[in-house]
Amino acid sequence: MNIDLAACFRRTLLPLTTVALTVVTTVSIAAESHVAPSEEDMRLYDIATAPSATRLRSDVEKLVSFGTRHTLSDTKSDTQGIGAARRWIKAEFEQISKACGGCLEVITLGDTVTGKRIPNPTEVVNVIAIQRGSSDPKRVVMMSGDIDSRVSDVMNSTSVSPGANDNASGVAGAIEAARVLSQYQFNGTIVYAALSGEEQGLYGGAAVAQYAKDKGWQVQAVLNNDMIGNIEGINGVIDNHSVRVFSEGVRIAETKDEAKERYFSGGENDSASRNLARKIKTLADQYMTNLDVMLVYRLDRFGRGGHHFPFNKAGLPAVRIMETNENYNRQHQDIRVENGIAFGDVIEGVDFNFNAKLTALNAISLASMAWAPAPPTEVSIKGQVSPSTTLNWTHASQKDVVGYRVYWRLTTESEWTHSRYVGNKTEFTLDNMVIDNYLFGVASVSANGNVSPVVFPGAAGAFF
């Protein structure tokens, strides 16, 4: 009898091979479930180098050409005043939208106001472009700049006030960020906003904050850019590699009961705005070169304010991004020369490579947060008189979340120093870590390498 030993061997081996492959595959899948996703998204490196200094210069030159953009200036002319400026901004956003197949919804948002610096009823008009997210469109991250400008007299609405750095640089940054990010699709919604009425009382931001509330937006972040083009400080320092990010430590919108809870939990340095600022710095450290983010733990410059404040008052996370060394000779000044010193906010005071760098910081921050899942909600903590600390939270958005990361730091540390990926669960205990000695938080993790800002437990740190 002739026996084909090779054929018999093949028939015996094949089922065993199939079983072996099945086992290997099962083991691999099980192993993968215990592996933390990468915290690096390679697309953000491309975005970090995409903003163009040449395009920013062109946009700032155009805004300066309107002579004055004072809130009370001409609104009818096609060449001079704030009316001409905001129509040009709207046209730019519409052109960007056309290039991306209508990916932006461009609207004007106005409100008639009077106040200390607006003696007669005046329409304050913002221009915003909305790039809606694919899976989480109600969640919003926003970049803003201010359209209006002024000279020495805050009520002077006719003299030439170029406002090149304050704040054509911020508006140009928002437009350029829209050009760059409109080439991508995001899970969350990105809003690019050109706000009015800042110098006269922060009216534009208040109107957009109310609009967001009326529309049911979950505003996760507002990045207010006010002066992002100057590198030569009044102190004589020339610095093209650092940026300040200001953030409130205690939520101005907190209630008395929330304040009491925060007082005993130690959350005075962990508002959503402050952890938003920390997130921006983390992204800069990872994706940008030659840019140092200085976290300033203060709402704004000493005794001064900006257009993120109306959002904070509405209970929304918002920060101010700006140059490190200001030049007061170029802010709120009549154009003149006195004792050999040139005053005025003219275009010669703007460094466009620096303007592009800070625009890139905004762009990677918007992109990463819009690609990341929403931050977790209802974060709570327990561990009194216990050797261990337990955190609980509610799923942020099941569509985009693959897991969560728990963070902690010593109470004297200004930034998060330690973290651990804990998988797709809503409770985790850190064994033998005494709650009294550390501050804790939780962030949502996506498969694409992006992580939400850290959420501190309780109302003190909640984003929504």
C-alpha positions in Angstrom: 0.0 0.0 0.0 1.3 3.3 -1.0 0.9 6.1 1.6 1.5 9.8 0.9 3.1 10.7 4.2 3.5 14.4 3.2 -0.2 14.7 2.4 -1.1 13.1 5.8 1.3 15.5 7.5 -0.3 18.5 5.8 -3.8 17.4 6.7 -2.8 17.0 10.3 -0.8 20.2 10.5 -3.4 22.6 9.0 -6.0 22.3 11.8 -3.3 22.7 14.3 -2.0 25.8 12.5 -5.4 27.3 12.5 -5.8 26.7 16.2 -2.4 28.2 16.8 -3.2 31.3 14.8 -6.5 31.7 16.6 -4.7 31.4 20.0 -2.1 33.9 18.9 -4.7 36.3 17.6 -6.7 36.1 20.8 -3.7 36.6 22.9 -2.7 39.7 20.8 -6.1 41.3 21.2 -6.0 40.6 24.9 -2.6 42.1 25.1 -3.6 45.2 23.1 -6.4 45.9 25.5 -3.8 46.4 28.3 -1.6 48.7 26.2 -2.0 52.5 26.5 -2.7 54.3 23.2 0.1 56.5 21.9 0.0 60.0 23.3 1.4 61.4 20.0 -0.5 62.4 16.9 1.9 62.9 14.0 -0.6 65.2 12.2 0.1 67.8 14.8 3.7 68.2 13.8 2.5 69.2 10.3 0.0 71.6 11.7 2.7 73.2 13.9 4.7 74.3 10.8 1.8 75.2 8.5 0.9 78.8 9.5 2.5 81.2 7.0 4.2 84.4 8.1 3.7 85.8 4.6 -0.1 85.3 4.7 -0.2 86.8 8.2 1.6 89.9 7.1 -0.8 90.3 4.2 -3.8 90.0 6.6 -2.4 92.4 9.1 -1.5 94.9 6.4 -5.1 94.8 5.2 -6.6 95.3 8.6 -4.2 98.2 9.2 -5.3 99.8 5.9 -8.8 100.5 7.4 -7.3 103.4 9.3 -9.2 102.9 12.5 -11.2 99.9 13.7 -12.6 101.7 16.7 -15.9 100.3 17.9 -17.6 103.7 17.3 -15.9 104.3 13.9 -17.5 104.4 10.5 -19.6 101.3 9.6 -20.7 102.4 6.1 -17.5 102.9 4.2 -16.0 100.1 2.2 -12.4 101.3 2.9 -12.3 102.9 6.3 -13.6 102.0 9.8 -14.7 98.9 11.6 -17.6 98.2 9.3 -15.2 97.7 6.3 -12.9 95.6 8.5 -15.5 93.2 9.6 -16.9 92.8 6.1 -13.4 91.9 4.8 -13.0 89.4 7.6 -16.3 87.8 6.7 -15.2 87.6 3.1 -11.9 85.9 4.0 -13.7 83.2 6.1 -16.1 82.7 3.2 -13.2 82.3 0.8 -11.6 79.7 3.1 -14.9 77.9 3.3 -15.3 77.8 -0.5 -11.8 76.3 -0.8 -12.7 73.4 1.6 -16.1 72.7 0.0 -18.2 74.7 2.4 -16.7 73.3 5.6 -17.3 76.6 7.5 -20.5 78.3 8.4 -19.7 82.0 8.5 -22.1 84.3 10.4 -22.1 87.7 11.9 -23.4 88.0 15.5 -24.4 91.4 16.7 -25.8 93.1 19.8 -26.8 96.8 20.3 -25.2 98.0 23.5 -24.6 101.2 25.6 -22.1 101.6 28.4 -19.5 103.8 30.0 -17.4 103.9 26.8 -20.4 103.5 24.4 -22.6 106.6 25.2 -25.1 106.0 22.4 -26.7 102.7 21.3 -24.2 101.0 19.0 -24.2 97.7 17.2 -21.3 95.6 18.2 -20.8 92.9 15.5 -18.6 89.8 15.7 -17.7 87.6 12.7 -17.4 83.9 13.5 -16.7 80.8 11.4 -17.9 77.4 12.6 -16.2 74.2 11.5 -18.6 71.6 12.7 -17.4 68.3 14.2 -18.3 65.0 12.7 -19.2 63.0 15.8 -19.5 65.5 18.7 -20.6 68.8 17.0 -22.0 70.4 20.2 -18.6 70.3 21.8 -16.7 73.5 20.9 -13.2 74.8 21.1 -12.7 78.4 20.0 -9.9 80.8 18.9 -10.6 84.5 19.1 -9.0 87.8 18.3 -10.3 91.4 18.6 -11.2 93.5 15.6 -11.3 96.9 17.2 -8.4 99.3 17.8 -7.9 102.6 19.7 -5.5 105.5 20.2 -4.6 107.3 23.5 -8.2 108.6 24.0 -10.4 105.6 24.3 -13.3 107.6 22.9 -11.5 108.9 19.9 -13.1 107.0 17.0 -11.7 109.0 14.1 -7.9 109.3 14.4 -5.7 106.7 12.7 -5.3 103.7 15.0 -3.6 100.9 13.0 -3.9 98.3 15.8 -1.3 96.2 14.1 -0.3 94.1 17.1 -3.3 95.0 19.3 -5.0 93.2 17.8 -4.8 92.7 14.1 -2.2 90.0 15.0 -4.8 88.0 16.9 -7.5 88.3 14.2 -5.0 87.4 11.4 -4.0 84.4 13.6 -7.6 83.2 13.8 -8.0 83.6 10.0 -4.8 81.7 9.3 -5.7 79.0 11.8 -8.9 78.5 9.8 -6.9 78.2 6.6 -4.8 75.5 8.1 -7.3 73.5 10.0 -10.0 73.6 7.4 -7.9 71.0 5.6 -8.8 68.4 8.2 -12.0 66.9 9.7 -12.5 66.8 13.5 -14.7 65.1 16.0 -15.5 68.3 17.9 -16.4 71.7 16.5 -13.9 74.5 16.0 -15.0 78.1 16.1 -12.8 80.9 14.7 -14.0 84.3 16.1 -13.2 87.9 15.3 -14.7 89.8 18.3 -15.7 93.5 18.5 -16.1 96.0 21.3 -13.1 94.8 23.4 -11.6 98.2 24.1 -15.0 99.6 24.9 -16.0 97.0 27.5 -15.6 93.4 26.3 -19.0 93.4 24.7 -18.3 91.1 21.7 -17.1 88.2 23.9 -20.2 88.5 26.1 -22.4 88.3 23.0 -20.7 85.1 21.8 -20.8 83.5 25.2 -24.6 84.1 25.3 -24.9 82.8 21.8 -23.1 79.6 22.8 -25.4 79.2 25.7 -28.5 79.7 23.6 -27.3 77.2 21.0 -26.5 74.6 23.7 -22.8 74.4 22.9 -20.5 72.6 25.3 -17.7 75.1 25.2 -14.6 73.2 26.3 -12.0 75.9 25.5 -11.7 79.5 24.5 -8.3 80.7 23.4 -8.3 84.5 23.5 -5.4 85.9 21.5 -4.6 89.5 22.3 -1.3 90.7 21.0 0.6 87.8 19.5 3.1 89.6 17.3 5.5 91.8 19.3 8.9 90.5 20.4 10.5 93.7 21.6 9.5 94.6 25.2 9.4 98.0 26.9 12.0 96.4 29.3 14.5 96.1 26.5 14.2 92.4 26.1 13.9 91.0 22.6 12.3 87.6 22.8 10.9 85.5 19.9 10.6 82.2 21.7 8.3 82.6 24.7 4.6 83.1 25.2 2.4 83.7 28.2 -0.9 81.9 28.9 -3.1 83.5 31.6 -5.8 81.6 33.4 -8.1 82.0 36.3 -7.4 79.8 39.3 -10.7 79.9 41.0 -13.8 80.0 38.8 -15.4 83.5 39.1 -18.7 81.8 38.3 -18.7 79.4 41.2 -21.5 79.4 43.7 -21.2 79.7 47.5 -21.7 76.0 47.9 -19.1 75.3 45.3 -16.7 77.7 47.0 -17.1 75.8 50.3 -16.4 72.5 48.6 -13.3 73.9 46.8 -12.1 75.4 50.0 -11.8 72.0 51.7 -10.7 70.1 48.6 -7.8 72.4 47.7 -9.0 73.2 44.2 -8.0 76.8 44.0 -5.3 76.1 41.5 -7.3 73.7 39.3 -10.2 75.4 37.5 -11.0 74.1 34.0 -9.3 77.2 32.6 -6.1 76.5 34.5 -6.0 72.9 33.3 -6.7 74.1 29.8 -3.6 76.3 30.1 -1.6 73.3 31.3 -2.8 71.3 28.3 -1.7 74.0 25.9 1.8 74.0 27.5 2.0 70.2 27.2 1.1 70.3 23.5 3.7 73.0 22.9 6.4 71.0 24.7 5.6 68.0 22.5 4.9 69.4 19.1 6.8 72.7 18.8 10.4 73.7 18.8 11.9 77.0 20.2 8.7 78.0 22.0 8.5 78.1 25.8 5.0 78.5 27.3 5.0 80.6 30.5 1.9 79.7 32.5 0.9 82.8 34.4 -1.4 81.8 37.3 -3.5 85.0 37.2 -6.6 85.9 35.3 -4.8 88.5 33.2 -2.0 91.1 33.5 -2.0 92.8 36.9 -5.1 95.0 37.2 -6.0 94.6 33.5 -8.5 92.5 31.5 -9.1 90.9 28.2 -11.8 89.2 26.1 -11.5 85.8 27.7 -13.1 87.3 30.9 -16.7 87.4 29.6 -16.4 83.7 28.9 -15.1 83.0 32.4 -18.0 85.0 33.8 -20.3 82.8 31.9 -18.7 79.8 33.6 -16.7 78.7 30.5 -13.0 77.6 30.3 -11.1 80.4 28.7 -7.5 81.7 28.7 -5.5 84.6 27.3 -2.5 83.8 25.0 -0.1 86.7 24.3 3.5 87.7 23.9 5.8 87.7 27.0 7.3 91.2 26.8 4.9 94.0 26.0 5.8 97.3 24.6 3.5 100.0 26.1 4.8 102.6 23.7 2.9 100.6 21.0 -0.3 100.1 22.9 -3.2 102.5 23.0 -1.1 105.4 21.7 -1.5 108.3 19.3 1.0 107.9 16.4 3.8 110.4 17.2 7.5 110.8 18.0 8.5 112.3 21.4 12.1 112.7 22.6 13.2 110.3 19.9 10.7 107.6 20.9 8.2 106.4 18.4 4.7 105.8 19.7 1.9 103.9 18.0 0.8 100.4 17.2 2.1 100.3 13.7 3.0 97.3 11.5 6.7 97.8 12.0 6.2 96.5 15.5 5.0 93.1 14.4 7.3 90.1 13.9 5.4 87.8 11.6 7.5 84.7 12.2 6.6 85.1 15.8 3.0 85.7 14.8 3.1 82.5 12.9 4.6 80.6 15.8 1.8 81.7 18.2 -0.8 81.0 15.6 0.6 77.5 15.3 0.4 77.1 19.1 -3.3 77.8 18.8 -3.8 75.5 15.8 -2.3 72.5 17.5 -4.2 73.1 20.6 -7.5 73.4 18.8 -6.8 70.4 16.6 -5.7 68.2 19.5 -8.7 69.0 21.6 -11.1 68.7 18.7 -9.7 65.2 17.9 -9.6 64.2 21.5 -12.7 63.0 23.3 -14.6 65.4 25.6 -13.2 65.6 29.1 -14.9 63.2 31.6 -17.7 64.6 33.7 -18.9 64.2 37.2 -15.4 63.5 38.4 -15.3 62.7 42.2 -12.8 61.5 44.7 -12.7 59.7 48.0 -10.1 58.4 50.4 -10.4 60.2 53.7 -8.6 58.3 56.6 -7.6 55.7 54.1 -4.3 54.5 52.7 -5.6 54.7 49.1 -7.4 57.2 46.8 -10.3 56.3 44.5 -11.5 58.4 41.6 -14.8 58.0 39.9 -16.2 59.7 36.7 -18.8 59.5 34.0 -18.0 58.5 30.4 -17.3 61.6 28.3 -18.3 60.4 24.9 -18.5 56.7 24.2 -17.9 57.3 20.4 -14.4 58.6 20.8 -13.1 57.3 24.1 -10.9 54.2 24.3 -9.8 54.8 27.9 -8.8 57.2 30.6 -5.7 58.5 32.2 -5.4 59.3 35.9 -3.0 62.2 36.9 -1.5 63.3 40.2 1.0 65.8 41.6 2.2 67.1 44.9 0.2 70.0 46.2 3.2 72.3 45.7 3.7 71.4 42.0 2.4 73.8 39.4 1.9 71.2 36.7 0.9 67.5 36.5 3.9 65.3 37.1 2.6 61.7 37.1 -0.1 59.8 35.2 -1.3 56.3 34.6 -3.5 54.9 31.8 -6.3 52.9 33.5 -8.2 51.6 30.5 -11.9 52.1 29.7 -13.4 52.2 33.1 -15.0 54.8 35.3 -13.4 54.0 38.6 -9.8 53.6 39.7 -8.0 53.2 43.0 -4.4 54.3 43.5 -3.3 51.9 46.2 -1.2 53.3 49.1 -1.5 56.8 47.8 -2.8 59.0 50.6 -5.4 61.5 49.4 -4.1 64.3 51.7 -0.7 64.6 50.1 -1.5 64.9 46.4 -3.9 66.6 43.9 -5.6 64.3 41.4 -7.4 64.5 38.0 -8.7 62.4 35.1 -8.5 62.8 31.3 -10.2 61.0 28.4 -8.0 59.2 25.9 -8.6 58.6 22.2 -7.1 56.0 19.9 -5.6 58.7 17.6 -3.1 59.9 20.2 -5.0 62.8 21.7 -5.9 63.3 25.3 -8.4 65.8 26.8 -7.4 68.4 29.4 -7.2 67.0 32.9 -10.4 67.4 35.0 -10.0 68.1 38.7 -12.6 66.5 40.9 -15.8 68.4 41.8 -17.3 71.6 40.5 -14.0 73.4 41.0 -12.5 71.6 38.0 -15.5 70.7 35.8 -15.4 71.7 32.2 -19.1 71.3 31.6 
